[in-house]
Amino acid sequence: MSFIRRYRVVIVIALGLVLFRVAARPAQELPSRLTDEEFWKLTSDFSEPDGNFHSDNFVSNERSFQHVLSDLSRGRQPGSAYIGVGPEQNFTYLLAVKPRLAFIVDIRRQNLIEHLMFKAIFELSLDRAEFISRLFSRPRPPNAGRNSTVAELFDAFRSSGPDMNLYQDNLQAIRNKLMKEHGFALNTADQSSLEYVFRAFFRLGPNLTYDGVQVGLTGAMPSFEQLMRETDQDGASRSFMATEDNFQSLKDMHRRNALVPVVGDFAGPKALRSVGQYLKDHNATVTAFYTSNVEQYLFMSEESWRKFYGNVSTLPVDGRSVFIRGLIRSEAGDLSSSPALPLSSHYETGLFSITDLVASFKAGKILTYYDVVR
């Protein structure tokens, strides 16, 4: 064999070994911890322009959010990914799913700012009582301890009124935590939004509702305190505020930068697809996708719901991946197609297969909202 031919054979073998090693290299694992730079890059790169919604949505309005927790935590793939929408109800779902990483995708940048506010308060607070004290700027009562039940905690805070000095100190501590310690680039509008949201929690305290209704007014919307006092279908309290262990698990997740808020329209071209591609690149699947009742709003436009399910079709899922949906039923038990919640209606929360939805959508079997939840 000539020198040139031997040289070519060596080159081919060497290239083959390189290609084999690349092909054999396992996919990059989904991280359970992000640096501040990685966190802010994902938040910034995946986000779409700020959108509009009819409500501030300060807290959830779904009393039944704990009713799916037993089924949600059973047979799922721990350590994968979670996608959600809206404010604090996601924290309780995260405890059931135990993902390595979570993305909260909401059309309002205000929701992103609210999650950054929660992140800072979690990191600043040693326990649940301090969290409540900082969140609502109320002095911590002496009888609010680590072993208190969630009912005992909120009962203890009834004697603590709003304190303006605490509010100013807490707001500055939140800003310092986010901007100085983490180095997140909050612009002037973001800082104004942060103050707007934090002031709502200060003014109304644990009585704050979905739309900020004042105490004493009747309506269908539960308060933050009422939501935290809710139980699962067996009567067990399982919210993120129910036990000190629950709180510390969420605190650890925030310290690892493992909950990433993103501005995105479910029907938009970028946010959900970016999340999906990131998960594919890290060999991860979506364990659960909390959609609340957003799909009802999307079905108000023929184009929007189709775009959303097109986006969902790009997400990496398996046979156990589920939607967590909020459903609105009348007192007679009829399912409502309207996203409005009249006083005579109530929410139900259910789990639905994502793979079944994608298959039905691709087969042209989804035409109405009723086809989705049927």
C-alpha positions as CSV (number, residue, x, y, z in Angstrom):
1,M,0.0,0.0,0.0
2,S,1.4,3.4,-1.0
3,F,2.1,6.1,1.6
4,I,-0.7,8.2,0.2
5,R,-3.2,5.4,0.4
6,R,-2.2,4.5,4.0
7,Y,-2.5,8.2,4.9
8,R,-6.0,8.3,3.5
9,V,-7.0,5.2,5.4
10,V,-5.7,6.7,8.6
11,I,-7.7,9.9,8.0
12,V,-10.9,8.0,7.3
13,I,-10.5,5.9,10.4
14,A,-9.8,9.0,12.5
15,L,-12.9,10.7,11.1
16,G,-14.9,7.6,11.8
17,L,-13.8,7.5,15.4
18,V,-14.7,11.2,15.8
19,L,-18.1,10.7,14.3
20,F,-18.7,7.6,16.4
21,R,-17.8,9.5,19.6
22,V,-20.2,12.4,18.6
23,A,-23.0,10.0,17.8
24,A,-22.4,8.1,21.0
25,R,-22.2,11.2,23.2
26,P,-25.4,11.4,25.3
27,A,-27.7,14.3,24.9
28,Q,-27.0,17.2,27.2
29,E,-28.9,16.7,30.5
30,L,-31.6,19.2,31.5
31,P,-30.0,21.3,34.2
32,S,-31.5,21.6,37.7
33,R,-29.6,24.8,38.4
34,L,-29.0,27.9,36.3
35,T,-26.6,30.7,36.7
36,D,-28.0,34.2,37.0
37,E,-26.7,34.8,33.5
38,E,-28.3,31.6,32.1
39,F,-31.6,32.4,33.8
40,W,-31.8,35.9,32.5
41,K,-30.8,34.9,29.0
42,L,-33.5,32.3,28.8
43,T,-36.1,34.7,30.2
44,S,-35.0,37.4,27.7
45,D,-34.4,35.2,24.6
46,F,-37.6,33.2,24.9
47,S,-39.9,36.1,25.6
48,E,-42.3,37.8,23.2
49,P,-43.6,41.4,23.4
50,D,-45.8,42.3,26.3
51,G,-49.5,41.4,25.7
52,N,-52.8,42.4,27.1
53,F,-55.3,40.6,29.4
54,H,-58.5,41.8,31.0
55,S,-57.3,41.3,34.6
56,D,-54.2,41.9,36.7
57,N,-54.5,38.2,37.8
58,F,-52.6,38.9,41.0
59,V,-53.5,35.4,42.4
60,S,-55.4,32.4,41.2
61,N,-59.2,32.2,41.1
62,E,-59.4,28.3,41.0
63,R,-60.4,26.9,44.3
64,S,-60.2,23.3,43.0
65,F,-56.5,23.6,42.1
66,Q,-55.4,20.9,44.6
67,H,-58.0,18.3,43.5
68,V,-55.7,16.8,40.9
69,L,-52.5,16.6,43.1
70,S,-52.8,12.9,43.9
71,D,-53.2,11.9,40.3
72,L,-50.7,14.5,39.1
73,S,-47.9,13.1,41.4
74,R,-48.6,9.5,40.5
75,G,-46.7,7.8,37.6
76,R,-45.1,11.0,36.3
77,Q,-41.5,11.3,35.2
78,P,-39.7,13.2,38.0
79,G,-36.9,15.4,37.1
80,S,-38.2,16.5,33.7
81,A,-39.9,19.8,32.8
82,Y,-43.0,21.7,33.7
83,I,-44.8,24.5,31.8
84,G,-47.4,26.7,33.4
85,V,-49.3,30.0,33.2
86,G,-50.4,32.6,35.8
87,P,-49.2,33.3,39.3
88,E,-48.8,31.3,42.6
89,Q,-50.9,28.2,41.8
90,N,-47.9,26.9,39.8
91,F,-45.9,26.5,43.0
92,T,-48.2,23.9,44.4
93,Y,-48.2,21.9,41.1
94,L,-44.4,22.0,41.1
95,L,-44.3,20.2,44.4
96,A,-46.4,17.4,42.9
97,V,-44.5,17.1,39.6
98,K,-40.9,17.8,41.0
99,P,-39.4,18.9,37.7
100,R,-35.8,19.7,37.2
101,L,-36.8,22.9,35.5
102,A,-40.0,24.9,35.0
103,F,-41.1,27.6,32.6
104,I,-44.0,30.0,33.3
105,V,-45.3,31.3,30.0
106,D,-47.8,34.2,30.3
107,I,-48.9,36.9,27.9
108,R,-48.4,39.6,30.4
109,R,-44.9,40.9,31.4
110,Q,-46.5,41.9,34.7
111,N,-46.8,38.2,35.5
112,L,-43.1,37.7,34.8
113,I,-42.4,40.6,37.2
114,E,-44.7,39.1,39.8
115,H,-42.8,35.8,39.6
116,L,-39.5,37.7,40.0
117,M,-41.1,39.4,43.1
118,F,-42.0,36.0,44.5
119,K,-38.5,34.7,43.7
120,A,-36.9,37.5,45.7
121,I,-39.3,37.0,48.7
122,F,-38.7,33.3,48.7
123,E,-34.9,33.8,48.8
124,L,-35.1,36.5,51.5
125,S,-37.4,34.5,53.8
126,L,-36.2,31.9,56.3
127,D,-39.6,30.3,56.7
128,R,-43.3,30.6,55.8
129,A,-44.1,33.2,58.5
130,E,-41.4,35.5,57.2
131,F,-42.6,34.9,53.7
132,I,-46.1,36.1,54.6
133,S,-44.6,39.0,56.6
134,R,-42.6,40.2,53.6
135,L,-45.2,39.5,50.9
136,F,-47.9,41.6,52.6
137,S,-45.6,43.9,54.7
138,R,-47.2,42.9,58.0
139,P,-45.2,42.5,61.2
140,R,-44.6,38.9,62.1
141,P,-46.7,37.9,65.1
142,P,-44.9,36.0,67.9
143,N,-47.3,33.0,67.6
144,A,-46.5,32.3,63.9
145,G,-43.9,29.5,63.9
146,R,-42.4,26.8,61.7
147,N,-44.7,24.1,63.0
148,S,-47.9,26.2,62.6
149,T,-50.6,24.9,60.3
150,V,-51.5,27.1,57.3
151,A,-54.7,28.0,59.1
152,E,-52.8,28.9,62.3
153,L,-50.4,31.1,60.3
154,F,-53.0,33.2,58.7
155,D,-55.1,33.4,61.9
156,A,-52.0,34.7,63.6
157,F,-51.5,37.5,61.0
158,R,-55.0,38.8,61.5
159,S,-53.6,40.9,64.3
160,S,-50.9,42.4,62.1
161,G,-51.9,45.4,60.0
162,P,-50.0,46.9,57.0
163,D,-46.9,48.7,57.8
164,M,-45.6,51.4,55.4
165,N,-42.1,51.3,56.7
166,L,-42.0,47.5,56.3
167,Y,-43.4,48.0,52.8
168,Q,-40.6,50.4,51.8
169,D,-37.9,48.2,53.3
170,N,-39.2,45.1,51.7
171,L,-39.6,46.7,48.3
172,Q,-36.0,47.9,48.4
173,A,-34.8,44.5,49.5
174,I,-36.6,42.9,46.6
175,R,-35.0,45.4,44.2
176,N,-31.6,44.7,45.7
177,K,-32.0,41.0,45.5
178,L,-33.1,41.0,41.8
179,M,-30.9,43.8,40.4
180,K,-27.8,44.0,42.6
181,E,-27.4,40.4,43.7
182,H,-28.7,38.5,40.7
183,G,-27.9,41.3,38.2
184,F,-31.2,41.1,36.4
185,A,-31.6,44.1,34.0
186,L,-35.0,45.5,35.1
187,N,-35.8,48.6,33.1
188,T,-37.8,51.6,34.4
189,A,-41.1,50.0,33.3
190,D,-40.3,46.7,35.0
191,Q,-39.5,48.5,38.2
192,S,-42.8,50.4,38.0
193,S,-44.6,47.2,37.4
194,L,-42.9,45.6,40.4
195,E,-44.0,48.4,42.7
196,Y,-47.6,48.2,41.3
197,V,-47.8,44.5,42.0
198,F,-46.1,44.6,45.4
199,R,-48.4,47.6,46.5
200,A,-51.5,45.5,45.7
201,F,-50.2,42.8,48.1
202,F,-49.5,45.4,50.6
203,R,-52.9,47.2,50.4
204,L,-55.1,44.1,50.5
205,G,-52.9,41.7,52.3
206,P,-54.0,38.0,52.5
207,N,-57.5,39.2,51.2
208,L,-56.0,40.0,47.8
209,T,-58.0,38.3,45.0
210,Y,-57.5,37.6,41.3
211,D,-58.7,41.1,40.4
212,G,-57.8,42.9,43.6
213,V,-61.3,43.2,45.0
214,Q,-61.5,44.9,48.4
215,V,-62.3,43.0,51.5
216,G,-66.0,42.7,52.3
217,L,-67.2,42.7,48.7
218,T,-68.8,39.4,47.6
219,G,-67.9,37.6,44.5
220,A,-66.7,34.4,42.9
221,M,-63.0,35.1,43.4
222,P,-61.2,33.5,46.4
223,S,-58.5,35.4,48.3
224,F,-54.9,34.4,48.6
225,E,-55.6,33.2,52.2
226,Q,-58.6,31.2,51.1
227,L,-56.6,29.5,48.3
228,M,-53.9,28.6,50.7
229,R,-56.5,27.1,53.1
230,E,-58.0,24.9,50.3
231,T,-57.4,21.1,50.4
232,D,-57.2,18.2,48.0
233,Q,-60.2,15.9,47.4
234,D,-59.3,13.9,50.5
235,G,-59.3,17.0,52.8
236,A,-55.5,17.2,53.0
237,S,-53.8,20.6,52.9
238,R,-51.2,20.4,50.1
239,S,-50.5,24.0,49.0
240,F,-47.0,25.3,48.9
241,M,-47.8,27.1,52.2
242,A,-49.2,24.0,53.9
243,T,-46.0,22.8,55.5
244,E,-42.5,24.1,56.2
245,D,-41.1,21.3,54.0
246,N,-43.3,22.5,51.1
247,F,-42.0,26.0,51.5
248,Q,-38.4,25.1,51.7
249,S,-38.7,22.9,48.5
250,L,-39.9,25.9,46.6
251,K,-37.3,28.2,48.2
252,D,-34.6,25.8,47.0
253,M,-36.0,25.8,43.5
254,H,-35.9,29.6,43.4
255,R,-32.4,29.6,44.7
256,R,-31.4,27.3,41.9
257,N,-33.0,29.6,39.4
258,A,-35.0,26.6,38.2
259,L,-38.3,28.5,37.7
260,V,-38.0,30.6,34.6
261,P,-40.7,33.2,33.8
262,V,-41.3,34.0,30.1
263,V,-43.5,36.5,28.4
264,G,-45.4,34.7,25.7
265,D,-48.8,34.3,23.9
266,F,-49.8,30.6,23.8
267,A,-50.6,31.2,20.2
268,G,-47.4,33.2,19.6
269,P,-44.6,32.3,17.3
270,K,-41.7,32.2,19.7
271,A,-42.1,31.5,23.5
272,L,-43.5,28.0,23.6
273,R,-41.5,26.8,20.6
274,S,-38.3,28.2,22.2
275,V,-39.1,26.3,25.4
276,G,-39.8,23.1,23.4
277,Q,-36.6,23.3,21.4
278,Y,-34.6,23.9,24.6
279,L,-36.1,20.8,26.2
280,K,-35.4,18.8,23.1
281,D,-31.8,19.9,23.1
282,H,-31.6,18.7,26.7
283,N,-33.3,15.4,26.1
284,A,-36.3,16.3,28.3
285,T,-40.0,15.9,28.1
286,V,-42.9,18.0,29.4
287,T,-44.4,16.2,32.4
288,A,-47.2,18.7,32.9
289,F,-48.5,21.8,31.2
290,Y,-50.8,23.9,33.4
291,T,-53.1,25.9,31.0
292,S,-55.8,27.1,33.4
293,N,-58.7,28.0,31.1
294,V,-56.6,29.9,28.6
295,E,-57.8,27.6,25.8
296,Q,-61.3,29.0,26.2
297,Y,-60.0,32.5,25.3
298,L,-58.0,31.1,22.4
299,F,-61.2,29.5,20.9
300,M,-62.6,33.0,20.6
301,S,-60.4,33.2,17.5
302,E,-60.3,30.5,14.9
303,E,-56.7,31.3,14.2
304,S,-55.4,31.4,17.8
305,W,-56.4,27.9,19.0
306,R,-55.0,26.4,15.9
307,K,-51.7,28.2,16.4
308,F,-51.6,27.1,20.0
309,Y,-52.1,23.4,19.2
310,G,-49.5,23.8,16.5
311,N,-47.1,25.0,19.2
312,V,-48.1,22.2,21.5
313,S,-47.3,19.7,18.7
314,T,-43.7,20.8,18.8
315,L,-43.2,20.1,22.5
316,P,-41.4,16.9,23.6
317,V,-44.0,14.8,25.4
318,D,-44.7,11.1,26.2
319,G,-47.7,9.1,27.0
320,R,-47.8,10.4,30.6
321,S,-47.6,14.1,29.8
322,V,-50.7,15.9,30.9
323,F,-52.5,19.2,30.6
324,I,-53.8,20.6,33.9
325,R,-56.9,22.5,32.9
326,G,-59.4,24.7,34.8
327,L,-62.9,24.0,33.6
328,I,-66.0,26.2,34.3
329,R,-69.3,24.4,35.0
330,S,-72.7,25.8,35.7
331,E,-74.5,24.8,38.9
332,A,-76.4,22.3,36.7
333,G,-73.2,20.6,35.8
334,D,-73.0,21.9,32.2
335,L,-69.6,22.7,30.8
336,S,-69.3,26.4,29.8
337,S,-67.5,27.5,26.6
338,S,-67.2,31.0,27.9
339,P,-64.1,32.0,29.9
340,A,-66.2,34.3,32.1
341,L,-67.1,33.0,35.6
342,P,-70.6,34.0,36.6
343,L,-71.6,33.7,40.2
344,S,-73.7,30.6,39.4
345,S,-70.7,28.7,38.1
346,H,-67.6,27.1,39.6
347,Y,-64.2,25.9,38.6
348,E,-63.2,22.3,38.3
349,T,-59.6,21.2,37.7
350,G,-58.7,18.1,35.6
351,L,-55.9,16.3,33.9
352,F,-55.9,15.6,30.2
353,S,-53.5,13.7,27.9
354,I,-51.3,15.9,25.8
355,T,-50.5,13.1,23.3
356,D,-54.2,12.4,22.8
357,L,-54.8,16.1,22.1
358,V,-52.0,16.3,19.6
359,A,-53.1,13.2,17.8
360,S,-56.7,14.5,17.6
361,F,-55.5,17.9,16.4
362,K,-53.4,16.4,13.6
363,A,-56.2,14.2,12.6
364,G,-58.5,17.2,12.2
365,K,-60.8,16.1,15.0
366,I,-60.5,19.3,17.0
367,L,-63.1,21.9,15.9
368,T,-64.5,23.3,19.1
369,Y,-63.5,23.8,22.7
370,Y,-65.8,20.9,23.6
371,D,-63.7,18.6,21.5
372,V,-60.7,19.5,23.5
373,V,-62.1,18.7,27.0
374,R,-64.4,15.8,25.9
